[in-house]
Amino acid sequence: MFLLNTTIDDSSPLISYAPVEGWKAYGLEDLDGLNSTGYYQGSFTSTWNANAFATFQFNGTSLSIYGGRRKAYGNFTVTLDDVNSTLSSYSPNVQDSPSLLFNAQVQQGWHKVKISNDGTTGFDIDSISWTSGMGNASPSSDPSSFDNSPPSITYTDDMSEFSWAPTAAWRRNSESSNGRTTSSIGASMNFTFEVRPNFTSSYSVALDGSSPRAFSANRIRSTAILYYADNLGPGEHTIQIHRIVSGSTKRSLISITTTPEQA
């Protein structure tokens, strides 16, 4: 079994913040006296609202949450699969680099996380990391649902939106004219698409016919993972990306990296 480590920024669509107006994103250009130079991708998202929370789901064996420690910060609660852990992000001195606020080891599988601010003191999230065991595929389900089914566009592997690296590591499937296969460790496929004005900042993703899961891209400040899945098992897999509502201009990149199959 191989271990895959993944880190997402606070602006990732995979993290949902509520209430939306209760959280504020900070970057290098709008620090207002705060120092975030040591933060992952130079940004963090903070709240001063009591009971404001962020939610996240992951498939893996461990979870790490990073954020700031400051004099004006206080207690927060992490709920991992209905188990609460109350912690503190208080520090007598402002720290230029984020700290490990929470870490847990769990069984391989899908897990739900909720991060709540316990009072009117401050709290921020810098990044979330998790580790997945790769190679022993097991069925998983997406608990999210989305009732609307907007029109979709089908892309084939010979279109310019796809790039294959290295090219020699990929070969066309022998059983069909579409699709490519690789057995090279580290080979990757990139799919690039552009969302123009009057297009969308919200989207849904459906994997292998599962119920679509909705995301919002309007918080993205830099390159971000738009969707994540692992341990899919051998065989053909289909991913559908649907537009939901109109919004601001975004340009996004989907990257798929292969891992060696275990005997």
Secondary structure, DSSP 4 states (H G I P E B T S, - for coil): -EEEEEEEETT-TTSEEESGGGEEEE-TT--TT---TTSGGG-EEEE-STT-EEEEEEEEEEEEEEE--BTTB-EEEEEETTEEEEEE-B-SS--SS-EEEEEEEEEEEEEEEEEEE-SSSBEEE-EEEEEEEESS--------------------TTSTTEEEESGGG-EE-TT-SS-EE---TT-EEEEEEEE-TTS-SEEEEEETTPPPEEEE-TT--SS----------SS---EEEEE-S----EEEEEEEE--PPP-
